Amino acid sequence: MTSPLITAEELLAAVTAGDAPTVLDVRWRLGGPPGREEFERGHVPGSAYVDLDRDLASPAGPRGRHPLPPTDVLEAAMRAAGVSGDRPVVVLDDWAGRAAARAWWLLRFHGHPDVRVLDGAWPAWLAAGGPVETGPTTPEPGDFTARPGGMPVVEVDGVRDAEVLVDARAPERYRGDVEPVDPVGGHVPGAVNVPTDINLRADGRFRNPAQLRAFYAAEGATTDADVAAYCGSGVTATHDVLAMEVAGVRAALWPGSWSEWVADPSRPVATGPTSGRP
């Protein structure tokens, strides 16, 4: 299996050799401003900025805070960013891949065959001595054709049917101790908690496949299990989906996630540290 990750050194070698992939910069933070200003202050030469809220999501509503974008909207945004179906894509952010994974997943879901996330994100590029370009960019348009169905998806009515439902949020949000974003705290009954921090080493790079496999297997997420993942709004859950992909475990994404679950007050909510599969 080709890794869904690429090292900064591998990307730098491709850029230096004049064989660079299409590079998408998806700087974004929960509750923070768009990352375009950060992008213009410094980015991988030739890369294009992709706005997560505008290009990789629909407006918030009963389907959650970051519903999947319509296929035509995603296709147009990726073409404008220079994406073509026959050219590899590398996606990065400055948040250890938590936002970049959303672009990775959407491109894979829509049929792009070769998409990888920069392991270690923007800090890894700088640490590798990668060149830095400033200012806005105008990519040459690509010809990507979006064909949905390339990655598994689960909808709100089916999430509790998954053998293993992984909650990617921080433990205190999973337990319901705090909830800074959504109107109700807690988790879907039966969900297990694998926060995105577990996927990473201290330097912000992903743990190796064996380590990730062990972490997820401890919660029942194995290669022969029916696994789905969610978070607050379907963004950082893709980080867990990516980590499981590194580990060889294929997991479905629940795009609406917790923000969709609590939009209906009749749905049950669990709190506390009890994680346990149904």
Buried (B, 14 or more C-beta within 10 A) or exposed (E): EEBBBBBBBBBBEBBEEEEBBBBBBBBBBBEEEBBBEBBBEBBBEBBBBBBBBEBBBBEBEEBBBBBBBEBEBBBBBBBBBBBBBEBBBBBBBBBBBBBBBBBBBBBBBBBBEBBBBBBBBBBBBBEBEBEEEEEEBEBEBBEBBBEEEBBBBBEBEEBBEBBBBBBBBBBEBBBBBEBEBBEBBBBBBBBBBBBBEBBBEEEBBBBEBEBBBEBBBEBBBBEEBBBBBBBBBBBBBBBBBBBBBBBBBBBBBBBBBBBBBBBEEEBEBBBEEEBEBE
